[in-house]
Amino acid sequence: MKIFGMPLIHADMWELLFKFSINALVLFILIRLIYYPIHRKKDYLFTYFLFNTLIFFLCVLLNSVKLSIGFAFGLFAIFGVLRYRTEQISIKDMTYLFAVISIAVINALASKKVSLAELIFTDGMILLMTYALEHLWLTRHEAVKMLIYERIDLIKPQNRNLLYEDLHERLGVKVSRVEIGKIDLLKDTAQLRVFYFEDEQGHGSFNDMAVDDDD
């Protein structure tokens, strides 16, 4: 049965459902069970899940019209270098974004020449490596916040200890290091990236405070 020349259902529909089920399961484990408990960025949950889903179906449907492998890699590269101009994305978050894209492309473009065991092994190794790096090797998570700081006299190298003490008093966290960004001499302000280890902080730390944050 066809509608406007399009078949109502195709035999490949079951293959699509199977691939999407594997993709969704791997994505859920990676983002909801590995990424979110550590980083706690709800906005990125929306981005990662929707990004993966869109790329998965885009690759599946475009692959059904027999696009060349060169075009497929070109499409992958375009998504891989995509940056949101309205917000700065950390290197680790960009790595998760790349992983989300990779999982979508791998599961969507897996052909009949790729065995189910190979597909499961590939997805499993991505999850295993991510979990091992996050929970076993990199056991201490260094969080970062960006803020506008008005005491630019303290950003001098000789006043670094005073800067750390002032940030600790204001923010209530033990600062591990600080990176100084753009300095506005007209307003006497500077952009700071404040790093701190979450496991060293007590209750009511910087995570619970309302501050300017570009991460």
BELGINOR-V920073 format. One record per residue. N is the residue number from 1. RES is the residue in three letters. NEAR is the number of other ideal C-beta (glycine too) atoms within 10 Angstrom. Layout:
# BELGINOR-V920073
N;RES;NEAR
N;RES;NEAR
This chain:
# BELGINOR-V920073
1;MET;5
2;LYS;7
3;ILE;7
4;PHE;4
5;GLY;5
6;MET;7
7;PRO;10
8;LEU;8
9;ILE;8
10;HIS;11
11;ALA;7
12;ASP;11
13;MET;11
14;TRP;10
15;GLU;13
16;LEU;16
17;LEU;10
18;PHE;12
19;LYS;19
20;PHE;16
21;SER;11
22;ILE;18
23;ASN;24
24;ALA;16
25;LEU;13
26;VAL;24
27;LEU;23
28;PHE;12
29;ILE;17
30;LEU;22
31;ILE;22
32;ARG;13
33;LEU;11
34;ILE;19
35;TYR;22
36;TYR;15
37;PRO;10
38;ILE;14
39;HIS;20
40;ARG;12
41;LYS;16
42;LYS;8
43;ASP;8
44;TYR;19
45;LEU;15
46;PHE;10
47;THR;18
48;TYR;23
49;PHE;16
50;LEU;11
51;PHE;18
52;ASN;26
53;THR;16
54;LEU;12
55;ILE;21
56;PHE;25
57;PHE;15
58;LEU;15
59;CYS;22
60;VAL;19
61;LEU;12
62;LEU;15
63;ASN;17
64;SER;11
65;VAL;6
66;LYS;6
67;LEU;15
68;SER;8
69;ILE;9
70;GLY;8
71;PHE;11
72;ALA;16
73;PHE;12
74;GLY;11
75;LEU;16
76;PHE;17
77;ALA;10
78;ILE;9
79;PHE;19
80;GLY;14
81;VAL;8
82;LEU;12
83;ARG;10
84;TYR;9
85;ARG;5
86;THR;6
87;GLU;12
88;GLN;12
89;ILE;17
90;SER;14
91;ILE;6
92;LYS;17
93;ASP;18
94;MET;14
95;THR;13
96;TYR;21
97;LEU;21
98;PHE;14
99;ALA;22
100;VAL;26
101;ILE;20
102;SER;18
103;ILE;24
104;ALA;25
105;VAL;23
106;ILE;20
107;ASN;25
108;ALA;22
109;LEU;18
110;ALA;20
111;SER;6
112;LYS;6
113;LYS;6
114;VAL;12
115;SER;10
116;LEU;10
117;ALA;8
118;GLU;11
119;LEU;16
120;ILE;12
121;PHE;12
122;THR;16
123;ASP;22
124;GLY;12
125;MET;10
126;ILE;17
127;LEU;18
128;LEU;11
129;MET;12
130;THR;18
131;TYR;14
132;ALA;11
133;LEU;13
134;GLU;17
135;HIS;13
136;LEU;8
137;TRP;8
138;LEU;12
139;THR;8
140;ARG;9
141;HIS;14
142;GLU;14
143;ALA;20
144;VAL;16
145;LYS;19
146;MET;16
147;LEU;18
148;ILE;15
149;TYR;21
150;GLU;11
151;ARG;15
152;ILE;15
153;ASP;10
154;LEU;19
155;ILE;15
156;LYS;11
157;PRO;7
158;GLN;7
159;ASN;14
160;ARG;13
161;ASN;9
162;LEU;13
163;LEU;21
164;TYR;17
165;GLU;13
166;ASP;15
167;LEU;22
168;HIS;13
169;GLU;8
170;ARG;14
171;LEU;18
172;GLY;15
173;VAL;23
174;LYS;14
175;VAL;19
176;SER;15
177;ARG;12
178;VAL;17
179;GLU;11
180;ILE;15
181;GLY;12
182;LYS;9
183;ILE;13
184;ASP;12
185;LEU;8
186;LEU;5
187;LYS;10
188;ASP;12
189;THR;16
190;ALA;19
191;GLN;16
192;LEU;20
193;ARG;17
194;VAL;22
195;PHE;15
196;TYR;24
197;PHE;14
198;GLU;16
199;ASP;9
200;GLU;13
201;GLN;17
202;GLY;8
203;HIS;6
204;GLY;10
205;SER;16
206;PHE;20
207;ASN;12
208;ASP;9
209;MET;13
210;ALA;5
211;VAL;12
212;ASP;9
213;ASP;12
214;ASP;15
215;ASP;14
